[in-house]
Structure formats: C-alpha cells, structure tokens
Amino acid sequence: MSANITVLHHPLIEHKLALLRNRDTDNKLFRSTLEELSYLLVYEITRDLPLQPVRIHTPLAPCEVQQLADPILLVPVLRAGLGMVTGILDLIPSAKVGHVGVYRDEASLCPVEYYLRLPPDAAAMRTFLLDPMLATGGSLAHAVELLKTKGGITNITVVTILAAPEGLDALHAAHPDVTIYTAMLDQRLDERGYILPGLGDCGDRLFGTV
C-alpha cells in the first residue's frame, strides 16, 4: 500500500463502524454515529497540521500560544458526504465548507458532475474531501480533478469511511499526490459496484430514502 494511503485503527472507530454496518441501525442512530466517526477520523489525521505562534493575554498574564496556521476547507461530495460535515465542524468550527456534486451513473458506473461551490480563497486552504464510500473510485477521482482544475486546490486529503481495493487503486492511480485516509479497507466490489461487506447505500440510510 502506498505511503499516501492510510487505514486508521482505533477501538472507537471500529466500534462505531460496526454500528454503521448493522442493517438494524435506524436512520437517527446512523446519522449520529456517522458524525461521531467523522470526528474521530479527522482528529486522528490532523496531527500534522502546521501551527503558528500567537501572542494572547490570559486573565492573569500575556503568553505565547500555538494556533492553526492554515485555513481549513471541508468539501463533502453530495449527498452522503454531508453526513460527515457536522462532526468535523464540532472539532474545527472555523473551517469553511464547499460542496461538490458528483454522482455515479448506475448503468455505466461513470461519474457525472452537477454542482460545484467553493469559497473564493479555496486554493490557499488545506482541503478535506469527504465521502463515506470509496467504491469504484470514479466519482472521487472526478471530484479531486474538479477541486484541482476549477478550484486551484493542491493540498487535498480524501477522508472516507469504507474503501474497496479497486476504488483505492483507481483513485491513487489517477491522483498519486492526494493523501487518502479510510476507517476500513473492505473485501471487494460486487457486480453492481457496491462495497462488500460494506454498509449498504450510505446516502439512503443517512436520509431515510431506503
């Protein structure tokens, strides 16, 4: 596995992933668990964020502290990526949020773009591209390309909950400069391009459209 690809291991991450996988988990619990899991993932992967010294005054005396040096941008892939935003904003409330709309055509499995909205200073931000499921890799690879070409963004980290080996290989082949983090690498894709064992359609379970 490339050095740019990391599968995160933590007892709480695996526990919450088990709740997401369970078909008996209702929509409410699914949403809250996805938020919590996203919080845990980003907490783990932000250890390398650069800091800068800032002079402040406590109630008792002036002192020098460390704060984040670079602005953070969260870009969920619509629609399932929206379920990851709130948990991360709880951790990084100063982050800005863009949106990219890319869906996978069910017949061809090819990505189709339908929406992109980014802040004007996106190119200067450390960007986390959020999508719970890395299946074929086509939609995420296309989303990365949009951020690069239309947003001018070069510092991109993909954050996903589940990844299939086929999708991981495809995304890394298309964008070897992008860092990828996932909570779990699953077995494979089925004939419809769904991750096995997976957790079903994340968007449907998140929004109750299943």
Contacts in CASP RR format, 6 or more apart in sequence:
PFRMAT RR
TARGET T0000
AUTHOR 0000-0000-0000
METHOD contacts of the structure
MODEL  1
MSANITVLHHPLIEHKLALLRNRDTDNKLFRSTLEELSYLLVYEITRDLP
LQPVRIHTPLAPCEVQQLADPILLVPVLRAGLGMVTGILDLIPSAKVGHV
GVYRDEASLCPVEYYLRLPPDAAAMRTFLLDPMLATGGSLAHAVELLKTK
GGITNITVVTILAAPEGLDALHAAHPDVTIYTAMLDQRLDERGYILPGLG
DCGDRLFGTV
1 7 0 8 1.000
2 172 0 8 1.000
2 176 0 8 1.000
4 172 0 8 1.000
4 176 0 8 1.000
4 177 0 8 1.000
4 178 0 8 1.000
4 179 0 8 1.000
4 180 0 8 1.000
5 168 0 8 1.000
5 172 0 8 1.000
5 179 0 8 1.000
5 180 0 8 1.000
5 182 0 8 1.000
6 45 0 8 1.000
6 179 0 8 1.000
6 180 0 8 1.000
6 181 0 8 1.000
6 182 0 8 1.000
7 163 0 8 1.000
7 182 0 8 1.000
7 183 0 8 1.000
7 184 0 8 1.000
7 185 0 8 1.000
8 41 0 8 1.000
8 44 0 8 1.000
8 45 0 8 1.000
8 181 0 8 1.000
8 182 0 8 1.000
8 183 0 8 1.000
10 40 0 8 1.000
10 44 0 8 1.000
12 40 0 8 1.000
13 37 0 8 1.000
13 40 0 8 1.000
13 41 0 8 1.000
13 44 0 8 1.000
13 183 0 8 1.000
14 183 0 8 1.000
14 184 0 8 1.000
16 33 0 8 1.000
16 36 0 8 1.000
16 37 0 8 1.000
16 40 0 8 1.000
17 37 0 8 1.000
17 161 0 8 1.000
17 162 0 8 1.000
17 183 0 8 1.000
17 184 0 8 1.000
19 25 0 8 1.000
19 29 0 8 1.000
19 30 0 8 1.000
19 33 0 8 1.000
20 30 0 8 1.000
20 33 0 8 1.000
20 34 0 8 1.000
20 37 0 8 1.000
20 161 0 8 1.000
20 199 0 8 1.000
21 197 0 8 1.000
21 198 0 8 1.000
21 199 0 8 1.000
25 33 0 8 1.000
25 205 0 8 1.000
27 205 0 8 1.000
27 206 0 8 1.000
27 207 0 8 1.000
27 208 0 8 1.000
30 205 0 8 1.000
30 206 0 8 1.000
31 83 0 8 1.000
31 206 0 8 1.000
34 83 0 8 1.000
34 84 0 8 1.000
34 132 0 8 1.000
34 161 0 8 1.000
34 202 0 8 1.000
34 206 0 8 1.000
35 83 0 8 1.000
35 84 0 8 1.000
35 86 0 8 1.000
35 87 0 8 1.000
35 90 0 8 1.000
36 87 0 8 1.000
37 161 0 8 1.000
37 183 0 8 1.000
38 83 0 8 1.000
38 84 0 8 1.000
38 85 0 8 1.000
38 86 0 8 1.000
38 87 0 8 1.000
38 88 0 8 1.000
38 130 0 8 1.000
38 159 0 8 1.000
38 161 0 8 1.000
39 87 0 8 1.000
39 88 0 8 1.000
39 90 0 8 1.000
39 91 0 8 1.000
41 159 0 8 1.000
41 161 0 8 1.000
41 181 0 8 1.000
41 183 0 8 1.000
42 88 0 8 1.000
42 91 0 8 1.000
42 92 0 8 1.000
42 128 0 8 1.000
42 159 0 8 1.000
43 91 0 8 1.000
44 181 0 8 1.000
45 157 0 8 1.000
45 159 0 8 1.000
45 181 0 8 1.000
46 91 0 8 1.000
46 92 0 8 1.000
49 68 0 8 1.000
49 69 0 8 1.000
49 70 0 8 1.000
49 126 0 8 1.000
50 68 0 8 1.000
50 69 0 8 1.000
50 70 0 8 1.000
51 66 0 8 1.000
51 67 0 8 1.000
51 68 0 8 1.000
51 69 0 8 1.000
52 66 0 8 1.000
52 67 0 8 1.000
52 68 0 8 1.000
52 69 0 8 1.000
53 64 0 8 1.000
53 65 0 8 1.000
53 66 0 8 1.000
54 64 0 8 1.000
54 65 0 8 1.000
54 66 0 8 1.000
54 67 0 8 1.000
55 62 0 8 1.000
55 63 0 8 1.000
55 64 0 8 1.000
55 65 0 8 1.000
56 62 0 8 1.000
56 63 0 8 1.000
56 64 0 8 1.000
56 65 0 8 1.000
57 63 0 8 1.000
68 92 0 8 1.000
68 94 0 8 1.000
70 124 0 8 1.000
70 125 0 8 1.000
70 126 0 8 1.000
71 94 0 8 1.000
71 95 0 8 1.000
71 96 0 8 1.000
71 121 0 8 1.000
71 124 0 8 1.000
71 125 0 8 1.000
71 126 0 8 1.000
72 92 0 8 1.000
72 94 0 8 1.000
72 95 0 8 1.000
72 96 0 8 1.000
72 125 0 8 1.000
72 126 0 8 1.000
72 127 0 8 1.000
72 128 0 8 1.000
73 95 0 8 1.000
73 96 0 8 1.000
73 97 0 8 1.000
73 98 0 8 1.000
73 118 0 8 1.000
73 119 0 8 1.000
73 122 0 8 1.000
73 125 0 8 1.000
73 126 0 8 1.000
73 127 0 8 1.000
73 128 0 8 1.000
73 153 0 8 1.000
74 85 0 8 1.000
74 88 0 8 1.000
74 89 0 8 1.000
74 92 0 8 1.000
74 95 0 8 1.000
74 96 0 8 1.000
74 97 0 8 1.000
74 98 0 8 1.000
74 127 0 8 1.000
74 128 0 8 1.000
74 130 0 8 1.000
75 97 0 8 1.000
75 98 0 8 1.000
75 99 0 8 1.000
75 100 0 8 1.000
75 118 0 8 1.000
75 127 0 8 1.000
75 128 0 8 1.000
75 129 0 8 1.000
75 130 0 8 1.000
75 143 0 8 1.000
75 147 0 8 1.000
76 82 0 8 1.000
76 83 0 8 1.000
76 84 0 8 1.000
76 85 0 8 1.000
76 97 0 8 1.000
76 98 0 8 1.000
76 99 0 8 1.000
76 100 0 8 1.000
76 130 0 8 1.000
76 131 0 8 1.000
77 100 0 8 1.000
77 101 0 8 1.000
77 102 0 8 1.000
77 129 0 8 1.000
77 130 0 8 1.000
77 131 0 8 1.000
77 139 0 8 1.000
77 140 0 8 1.000
77 143 0 8 1.000
78 99 0 8 1.000
78 100 0 8 1.000
78 101 0 8 1.000
78 102 0 8 1.000
78 103 0 8 1.000
78 115 0 8 1.000
79 203 0 8 1.000
79 206 0 8 1.000
79 207 0 8 1.000
80 131 0 8 1.000
80 132 0 8 1.000
80 133 0 8 1.000
80 202 0 8 1.000
80 203 0 8 1.000
80 206 0 8 1.000
81 130 0 8 1.000
81 131 0 8 1.000
81 132 0 8 1.000
82 206 0 8 1.000
83 132 0 8 1.000
83 206 0 8 1.000
84 130 0 8 1.000
84 132 0 8 1.000
84 159 0 8 1.000
84 161 0 8 1.000
85 97 0 8 1.000
85 130 0 8 1.000
88 95 0 8 1.000
88 128 0 8 1.000
88 130 0 8 1.000
89 95 0 8 1.000
89 97 0 8 1.000
96 119 0 8 1.000
96 125 0 8 1.000
98 117 0 8 1.000
98 118 0 8 1.000
98 119 0 8 1.000
98 122 0 8 1.000
99 115 0 8 1.000
99 116 0 8 1.000
99 117 0 8 1.000
100 113 0 8 1.000
100 115 0 8 1.000
100 116 0 8 1.000
100 117 0 8 1.000
100 129 0 8 1.000
100 143 0 8 1.000
100 146 0 8 1.000
100 147 0 8 1.000
101 113 0 8 1.000
101 114 0 8 1.000
101 115 0 8 1.000
101 116 0 8 1.000
101 143 0 8 1.000
102 111 0 8 1.000
102 112 0 8 1.000
102 113 0 8 1.000
102 114 0 8 1.000
102 139 0 8 1.000
102 140 0 8 1.000
102 142 0 8 1.000
102 143 0 8 1.000
102 146 0 8 1.000
103 111 0 8 1.000
103 112 0 8 1.000
103 114 0 8 1.000
103 139 0 8 1.000
104 110 0 8 1.000
104 111 0 8 1.000
104 112 0 8 1.000
104 135 0 8 1.000
104 136 0 8 1.000
104 138 0 8 1.000
104 139 0 8 1.000
105 111 0 8 1.000
105 112 0 8 1.000
106 192 0 8 1.000
109 136 0 8 1.000
109 138 0 8 1.000
109 193 0 8 1.000
110 138 0 8 1.000
111 138 0 8 1.000
111 139 0 8 1.000
111 141 0 8 1.000
111 142 0 8 1.000
111 143 0 8 1.000
113 142 0 8 1.000
113 146 0 8 1.000
116 146 0 8 1.000
116 150 0 8 1.000
118 147 0 8 1.000
118 150 0 8 1.000
118 151 0 8 1.000
118 153 0 8 1.000
119 125 0 8 1.000
122 147 0 8 1.000
122 151 0 8 1.000
122 152 0 8 1.000
122 153 0 8 1.000
123 151 0 8 1.000
123 152 0 8 1.000
123 153 0 8 1.000
123 154 0 8 1.000
125 153 0 8 1.000
125 155 0 8 1.000
126 155 0 8 1.000
126 157 0 8 1.000
127 147 0 8 1.000
127 153 0 8 1.000
127 155 0 8 1.000
127 156 0 8 1.000
127 157 0 8 1.000
128 157 0 8 1.000
128 158 0 8 1.000
128 159 0 8 1.000
129 140 0 8 1.000
129 143 0 8 1.000
129 144 0 8 1.000
129 147 0 8 1.000
129 156 0 8 1.000
129 157 0 8 1.000
129 158 0 8 1.000
129 159 0 8 1.000
130 159 0 8 1.000
130 160 0 8 1.000
131 139 0 8 1.000
131 140 0 8 1.000
131 143 0 8 1.000
131 158 0 8 1.000
131 159 0 8 1.000
131 160 0 8 1.000
132 160 0 8 1.000
132 161 0 8 1.000
132 162 0 8 1.000
132 202 0 8 1.000
132 203 0 8 1.000
133 160 0 8 1.000
133 161 0 8 1.000
133 162 0 8 1.000
133 163 0 8 1.000
133 195 0 8 1.000
133 202 0 8 1.000
134 140 0 8 1.000
134 158 0 8 1.000
134 160 0 8 1.000
134 162 0 8 1.000
134 163 0 8 1.000
134 164 0 8 1.000
134 167 0 8 1.000
134 168 0 8 1.000
134 171 0 8 1.000
134 180 0 8 1.000
134 182 0 8 1.000
135 164 0 8 1.000
135 166 0 8 1.000
135 167 0 8 1.000
135 189 0 8 1.000
135 193 0 8 1.000
135 194 0 8 1.000
135 195 0 8 1.000
136 164 0 8 1.000
136 166 0 8 1.000
136 167 0 8 1.000
136 170 0 8 1.000
136 189 0 8 1.000
136 193 0 8 1.000
137 166 0 8 1.000
137 167 0 8 1.000
137 168 0 8 1.000
137 170 0 8 1.000
137 171 0 8 1.000
138 167 0 8 1.000
138 170 0 8 1.000
138 171 0 8 1.000
138 174 0 8 1.000
140 158 0 8 1.000
140 160 0 8 1.000
140 171 0 8 1.000
141 170 0 8 1.000
141 171 0 8 1.000
141 174 0 8 1.000
141 175 0 8 1.000
144 156 0 8 1.000
144 158 0 8 1.000
144 171 0 8 1.000
144 174 0 8 1.000
144 175 0 8 1.000
144 178 0 8 1.000
145 174 0 8 1.000
145 175 0 8 1.000
147 153 0 8 1.000
147 156 0 8 1.000
148 154 0 8 1.000
148 156 0 8 1.000
154 177 0 8 1.000
156 175 0 8 1.000
156 178 0 8 1.000
156 179 0 8 1.000
157 178 0 8 1.000
157 179 0 8 1.000
157 180 0 8 1.000
157 181 0 8 1.000
158 171 0 8 1.000
158 178 0 8 1.000
158 179 0 8 1.000
158 180 0 8 1.000
158 181 0 8 1.000
159 181 0 8 1.000
159 182 0 8 1.000
160 180 0 8 1.000
160 181 0 8 1.000
160 182 0 8 1.000
160 183 0 8 1.000
161 182 0 8 1.000
161 183 0 8 1.000
161 184 0 8 1.000
161 199 0 8 1.000
161 202 0 8 1.000
162 182 0 8 1.000
162 183 0 8 1.000
162 184 0 8 1.000
162 186 0 8 1.000
162 195 0 8 1.000
162 198 0 8 1.000
162 199 0 8 1.000
163 180 0 8 1.000
163 182 0 8 1.000
163 184 0 8 1.000
163 185 0 8 1.000
163 186 0 8 1.000
163 195 0 8 1.000
164 185 0 8 1.000
164 186 0 8 1.000
164 187 0 8 1.000
164 188 0 8 1.000
164 189 0 8 1.000
164 195 0 8 1.000
164 196 0 8 1.000
165 185 0 8 1.000
165 187 0 8 1.000
165 188 0 8 1.000
166 188 0 8 1.000
166 189 0 8 1.000
167 189 0 8 1.000
168 180 0 8 1.000
168 182 0 8 1.000
168 185 0 8 1.000
171 178 0 8 1.000
171 180 0 8 1.000
172 178 0 8 1.000
172 180 0 8 1.000
186 195 0 8 1.000
186 196 0 8 1.000
186 197 0 8 1.000
186 198 0 8 1.000
187 196 0 8 1.000
187 197 0 8 1.000
188 195 0 8 1.000
188 196 0 8 1.000
189 195 0 8 1.000
189 196 0 8 1.000
190 196 0 8 1.000
194 200 0 8 1.000
194 201 0 8 1.000
199 205 0 8 1.000
201 210 0 8 1.000
203 209 0 8 1.000
204 210 0 8 1.000
END
